[in-house]
Amino acid sequence: MDYTADKTVYIGVNDHQVDLFEGLYIVPGGMAYNSYVILDEKIAVMDTVEAHFGDEWLGKLEAALAGRTPDYLVVQHMEPDHSANIGRFMEKYPQAQVVASAPAFKMMAAYFGTDYADRRVAVKDGDRLELGSHSLRFFTAPFVHWPEVVMTYDEGSKVLFSADAFGKFGALDYDDPEGWACEARRYYFGIVGKFGKQVQDLLKKITDSGIEIAAICPLHGPVLSEDLGYYLDTYNTWSSYGVESEGVCICYTTVYGHTREAAEYLAAALEAKGVKVALNDLARCDVPEAVEDAFRYGKLVLATTTYNGGMFPVMKRFIDDLTERNYQNRTLAFIENGSWGPMAAKKMAAEFEACKDITYAADPITIKGAMTDTNKAQLDALAGALA
Ligand code: FEO
């Protein structure tokens, strides 16, 4: 399927102005807000774009329409990066109807002061919208990643419009040297990671429906039209909290460098055994990168300082990032540092108590200031256990 062919046209925009996507995530490659228009006997526009890009988007839409007028605006997701221009669209095309789930109309009322009561088509799971040779079938996808989300399968072109699912950070005119997976993983675990069960339910619904997918058109990132099994399998691994890659993620905090020395000693010992290591200084790295590493690998070592009778603050925040996202099914180990009253390992263990299927590779290693030869022997043993 050529998604730029005459029937389905890409009318999305690239954002290189955004400093933090969703107010939280750095996006060095910018961000794409995708939108599409399906041209048939009837015309459906798939979602709008972020507020700052209304003029550009409406201009692209007008060019794609070539003098025609749209019949429907399909709103798959109400988060403002996609919904902000609903009002401008509805004003410009007063004959058009807006198609969305019932919860989406409640959100429209909340955001825009109107739920378009006289211009709306409310859809639920399995409903269809006929455009001509294109027949749109809706799949509700609650919490992928908001509760109102619907995805849309076009039976004419075999395209799945997947809302946020399968999206990634990065504008479409940014040539990402790491391909799809790295920024798709950071996006998934940062933004959707908490909702693994809901993503699993969606994948099952898609599989059970028996639909044949020729291309996936997400709301962010590139259209996916080749090797779709890879993307579906990867989403299955991520949403089931499976282990994607062999290796060990080590995340540490350090005050005067001693805990870093221990983390680096362990990393070197693992690498000497041929183990892939992802090493992150939580106070200095992009924490969402560390979060994706923690979910990517099956083994996680946390090394931190005792601080105010607990653990170093950025370690506490990082563990919250994991447990909020239902961290599970992993092997852990702790290294704590404390000059007089080490408490960090006990505090870290308490944070993971409610997580499912957590095992420990070894007892916590305690450093009192600088590493001793005994600590080095413990770290060597830990490397052996993790390898
Ligand atoms: Fe891309 Fe959940 O909005």
Residues whose N, C-alpha, C, O or C-beta is under 5 A from the ligand:
A	BS01	FEO	E79 D81 H145 D164
